[in-house]
Amino acid sequence: MPAKKAPVGAKPTKTASAPKTAIEALITAQNCCHQLYKSKSAHKHKYADLKDVFDACQSAFRVNNFAIYHISGQDDYGPYVDTVLHHITGEKFETRIYLVIGKNDMQAVGSAITYSRRYGLLQLAALAPEDDDGEATKGSDMPYGSNPNTSTQPPKPRAFSVRSNF
């Protein structure tokens, strides 16, 4: 059945919702990200690579008017990679991860940059890879402190800093 045509001279109806604030768009995008699975293996460990992370969240961010990009740099603390979610409103959500480079060669630099990009995006998307080998559930049904490898007291809070452009 063909779609109905609007009468000549009729005003178009607005079907799109009102623009969202950046924080509303971020919440919506995070809720629309796909489940992320650890699909790659290296050194007897499973992990989600950078492509897996992008595949899980990139369309959710694009639909909610975010650009995703990374900026490399160096400051007094060392080399870093910033991951930025830049919303159409101009607001940004950012995280900075400092590089730990094991060897003095380009392979190590590239590896550290990829690692930082992956973890920066995981952080901003609020994604945690699903541990599909069952390791994540070990001991999860025990009350806090009943595991002999943990303290009976909750851990003391640690100081940390948060960067914001608001």
C-alpha positions in Angstrom: 0.0 0.0 0.0 1.6 3.3 -1.0 2.2 6.0 1.6 -0.3 8.8 1.8 0.8 12.1 0.3 0.3 15.3 2.2 -2.1 17.8 0.6 -0.5 20.6 -1.3 0.4 23.5 0.9 0.2 21.5 4.1 2.7 22.1 6.8 5.0 19.1 7.6 4.4 17.5 10.9 7.3 17.2 13.3 8.0 13.6 14.2 11.4 13.9 15.8 11.6 14.4 19.5 13.0 17.6 21.0 16.8 17.9 21.1 18.3 16.3 24.2 20.8 17.8 26.5 24.2 16.3 26.3 23.8 14.4 29.6 20.4 13.0 28.5 21.9 12.0 25.2 24.8 10.3 27.0 22.4 8.3 29.2 20.4 7.2 26.2 23.4 6.2 24.2 24.9 4.3 27.1 21.6 2.4 27.5 21.6 1.6 23.8 25.0 0.1 23.7 25.2 -3.6 22.9 26.5 -6.3 25.3 30.2 -6.7 24.9 31.8 -10.1 24.9 35.5 -11.0 25.3 36.0 -12.6 21.9 39.8 -12.4 21.5 42.5 -14.5 23.3 46.1 -13.7 24.1 48.4 -15.1 26.8 45.7 -17.4 28.2 43.3 -14.4 28.8 40.2 -13.3 26.9 39.5 -9.7 26.0 37.4 -7.4 23.9 39.5 -5.6 21.3 39.0 -2.0 20.2 36.9 -3.0 17.2 34.6 -5.0 19.5 34.2 -2.0 21.7 33.4 0.4 18.8 31.0 -2.2 17.4 29.1 -2.3 20.7 28.7 1.5 21.1 29.4 3.5 18.0 25.9 3.4 16.4 24.3 4.3 19.8 26.6 7.4 20.1 26.0 8.5 16.5 22.2 8.2 16.8 22.4 10.4 19.9 24.6 13.0 18.1 28.0 12.3 19.5 31.3 12.2 17.7 33.9 9.9 19.2 37.6 10.8 18.8 40.9 10.4 20.5 43.7 13.0 21.0 47.3 12.0 21.8 49.6 14.2 23.7 52.2 14.6 26.5 52.2 16.7 29.6 54.2 16.8 32.8 53.0 13.3 33.8 53.9 11.7 30.5 52.3 10.6 27.2 48.5 10.1 27.2 45.4 9.5 25.0 42.3 11.5 25.6 39.0 9.8 24.5 36.3 12.4 23.8 32.6 12.1 23.3 31.7 15.5 21.6 27.9 16.2 21.6 26.2 18.3 18.9 25.4 20.9 21.7 29.2 21.5 22.0 29.5 19.7 25.4 32.2 17.1 25.8 32.7 14.1 28.0 36.4 13.1 28.2 38.8 10.8 29.9 42.6 10.8 29.9 44.6 7.6 30.1 48.4 7.8 30.5 50.4 5.4 28.4 52.7 2.8 29.9 55.2 1.8 27.2 57.1 -1.3 28.0 59.8 -1.1 25.2 61.3 1.8 23.3 59.8 0.9 19.9 56.9 1.9 17.7 55.1 -1.5 18.3 55.0 -0.8 22.0 53.8 2.8 21.5 51.0 1.6 19.1 50.0 -1.1 21.5 49.8 1.3 24.4 47.7 3.8 22.3 45.3 1.1 21.2 44.9 -0.1 24.8 44.2 3.5 26.0 41.7 4.1 23.2 39.9 0.8 24.1 39.8 1.5 27.9 38.9 5.2 27.4 35.9 4.2 25.3 34.9 1.5 27.7 34.9 4.0 30.5 32.8 6.7 28.7 30.3 4.1 27.3 30.0 2.6 30.8 30.6 -0.8 29.2 32.0 -3.9 31.0 32.9 -6.9 28.8 30.8 -9.9 29.7 33.0 -12.6 31.1 31.7 -15.5 29.1 34.0 -18.1 30.6 32.4 -18.0 34.1 35.3 -16.3 35.9 33.2 -13.2 36.7 30.8 -15.2 38.8 33.3 -17.0 41.0 32.5 -16.1 44.6 29.8 -13.6 43.7 27.2 -15.3 45.9 29.3 -14.9 49.0 28.7 -12.0 51.4 31.4 -9.4 51.6 34.2 -10.5 53.9 33.4 -14.2 53.7 36.0 -14.9 51.1 39.2 -15.8 52.8 41.2 -13.7 50.3 39.4 -10.4 51.3 39.4 -8.3 54.4 36.5 -8.3 56.8 36.5 -4.5 56.5 35.4 -2.6 53.4 38.3 -1.0 51.6 39.2 2.6 52.5 38.3 5.1 49.8 41.2 6.3 47.6 41.7 9.8 46.4 41.1 10.4 42.7 40.6 13.3 40.3 37.9 13.8 37.7 38.3 16.1 34.7 35.2 17.9 33.4 34.5 20.6 30.9 31.3 21.8 32.6 
